[in-house]
């Protein structure tokens, strides 16, 4: 146990510092991270505050930091090399070649390390929510990650800057958050809870108390310094605070009456928000608290009449103060909670129609039917046909038998048949990369998973620096273990969403990056004027996002609508070996057309691009490569 604590203590945490104002450290990502450290009472990181200029008054900086956290001040030039390639916040392991970057990844890591150091802190692990997935998905596919990691902190930073210079306009992101808090809550056992709520509503004149005396006593005993105020009585609050105080959810002692059991799901009352994501206090609440507090402080001080526009946000703000340890952590971070007036919420609040959410309408449109042939014919009439570039060396292969065992995908604990197919896939990608790589080049393996591509490249190109970027921690840990066995010194591991990697590189590669992840890789490479070798996957997951609209190229946009392009994407996934040959052929043709659109879009940015089929074709149902070289 002592050894474990030592290794945990030797990890470094790097936080950005731009300025501070009224007890708040900016950027807000830094304030949020410091608040979580205080809430978790986490002392297992060496914390570094990275200042933009050397002439900053260090004593003034330290005065605004939490009293319980020891912080060292460094300049940006003093950051370790791997961290200099990432957005902050970031953590780095003692080895110096494993880094985690971006707010959500770093916060989740702090929680996990806190729990590993002290497994009795189960309430800390609960911050990760049901199935431990809170803020796990990247901002491109998760609206909660995007809200917490990007839009809310940035919007409030801008609001706070404006408020000191001119009359402020309310950020639209705050209005969206207020609306989101009014949406019905979905949880894994909501049918049971909604039936309990219906029974509660039917009981004439009787409503369940927030918590039993035993529960309230438990809260007080766990944190006597924090007063747990009275809150409105509801089933949702009872369930939420039972979870917070390690109580079992309220048991149903009697069999539900027949009219409750047989009630249709559509007739059950919706559950209302207690905390940001629903019933339970999670990491999303931790992120939002410093942001919302500083927003409300300006409103309360300068625009008090506008408070009435945020009854749900104000209610959440009051309720979050009742959570054990929150007031203590806030106090250490210089957050003095406001005493807001009680605001009335409309009881007949209209829940938003799903079709009002951007992108949902087209995805759920019942007219979205039909096969790919009309779409393919339409493209053909415009001179756009299925066309593959010839493979430059279809028989080339690595000498797998002479390579160390840890280089082979067989080390990834897969069947021999699958390992053979993976080797064949790697032959194709490694050939394309080694054909372009020059000594001293930086190569990035995006969406690296267990490191099958990156580890081979690092081994066969010892004069190049290879960086693996992956959002899933366990996959990257496995890759590092294999790399350590090989003694590779030219490899970095970065757990982050790819947009938080800011380093320069020469070649980007991605094997089976799902859906729009392929488009994100190509975009990242174009931004850095780097070559790219990508093998797309999961075409059915492609859809319009905050960054991308499909079709992407001008040539395809002039011919196809978004819905028609989605038909191609949907049928591009039908290439599995179990399907009839004719269906697989159409799937392969659709796959080629989707990738031709991607290729044409890259050509519009000055790239020479080819769509090539892997050899042998049966090495994968998703066997296209898009290879681009900047002019």
PEQUI-V878395 format. One line per field, one symbol per residue. phi: phi as a letter, one per 40 degrees, with the letter a starting at -180 (. if undefined). burial: 1 if it has 16 or more other ideal C-beta (glycine too) atoms within 10 Angstrom, else 0. A space follows every 10 residues. Layout:
# PEQUI-V878395
phi: ???
burial: ???
This chain:
# PEQUI-V878395
phi: .ccccccccc cbbbbcbbab afgbcbccdc dcccccdccc fcbcbccbbc ccbccccccc cccccdccbc bbcbcccccd dccccbccca bbcdcgbbbb bgdccccccd cccccccacc ccccccccgc gfbcfccccc bbcccccccb ccdcccdccc ccccbadcbc cccccccdcc cccccbbcbc cccccccccc ccccgbbccd acdccccccc ccaccbcccc bccacdcccc ccccbgcccd cccbccddcc ccccdccccc cbcbbdcicb cbddccccdc ccdccccccc cbbdccdccb cccccccccc cccdgccccc cccgcbcccc ccbcbccbdc cccdcccdgc dccbccccbh ccddcccdcc ccgbbcabcc ccacccaccc cccddccccc ccfbcccccc ccdcccdccc cccccbcbdg cbbbccfcfc gdcccccccc bccbcbbcba cccccccccc ccccccgcbb bbbbcacccc cbccabbbba bfccfcdccc ccccccdcfb cbbbbcafcc ccacbcbbbb ccccccccbb cdcccccccc ccccbccccd dccccccccc cccccccccc ccccbgbcbb bbccbcccca cbbcbbbbbc c
burial: 0000000100 1111111001 0001111111 1111111111 1101111111 1000000000 1001110010 1000000010 0110111111 1110001111 1111111111 1011101000 1011011110 0001111111 1101111111 1111111011 0010000101 1011001101 1110101001 0011111111 0000000101 1000110110 0000010100 1001111111 1111101001 0000000000 0010000100 1111111111 1111111111 1111111111 0000001001 1111111111 1111111111 1111101101 0000000000 0000000000 0100000000 0100110010 0001010000 1000000101 0000011111 1100000010 1111111111 1111001000 1111111111 1111111110 1001111111 1000110111 0110010101 1111111111 1010111111 1111111111 1111110101 1111111110 0111100001 1110111011 0001111111 1111100000 0001011111 1111111111 1100101011 1111100011 1111111101 0
